[in-house]
Amino acid sequence: MTRQTELPLAVTAPTPDCDRLWTIDDVSAFLCVSVATIYQWRHRGDGPPCVRLGKHLRFDPASVRGWVASKAA
């Protein structure tokens, strides 16, 4: 069994100037990690901050960028 390491071509990172909240797919594309990885980070209490709206997770783009900056430091 081979592991897929590249994102499908149809998935593109969200534009940096958008005002909407990001979905988990948007964050996955932005960070170049799988959705499963983001769920694992969330389960461990790590990962970018998010809010639950009903059954959906939403991410503030500024918070995701801040989380990335804090991990790079």
N, C-alpha and C positions, 0 to 999 in steps of 0.2 A: 504494500500500500504506500503510495507516495503522498507527501504532504504538500498542500498548496501554499506557496509562500508569497504569491503576488495577488494583489487585489484584482478583481475583474475590471476590464477596461471601462465598463459602464459606470463604475463607482468613481466619483470625483470628489475631491475635497471641497468643503463649503467655501464660498467666497468670504474673505476676511472682513468685508464691510457690511455684511448682512446684519439686520437688527433682530432677526427671529432667533428663538432658542433652537439649539441643535438637537437632532435625534441621535440615538446611539450609533446609527449608521454614519452620520456626519462626523461624529467624533472618531469613529473607527477609521474613516478615510483621512481625516486630518492628522491623526497620530500614526497612520500606517500600521495599525495593529488590528487583529480580528475582534469582532464583536464579543466572542467568547472570552478573550483576554480582558476586555473592559468589565464584563460580568464577574470574572475571577477577581480582579482588583477590587471591585465593589464588595464582593463577598468577604474579602480579607480586610476591608476597611481602608483600603488605599484607592488610588485612582482619582480622577477629576471629580469635583463636587457636582452633584446633580439634584434635581427635584423630581418627585414622582407626581405626575398629573394623571389621576385615574390609574390605569395600568401601564402608563407610558413613562419612560425616563426622559427628561429634558435637561440640556446642559446650556449654561450661559457661556457664550464664546469667550468672553473676557476671563471668566473663572477657569476655563480650560487652559487658556494661554498662561494665566498666572500659575496654575498647577505645573505646567510644563517648565516654566521659568524656575520654580522652586525646586524641581527635580534636577535641573541642569546646574544648580549652584553647588 
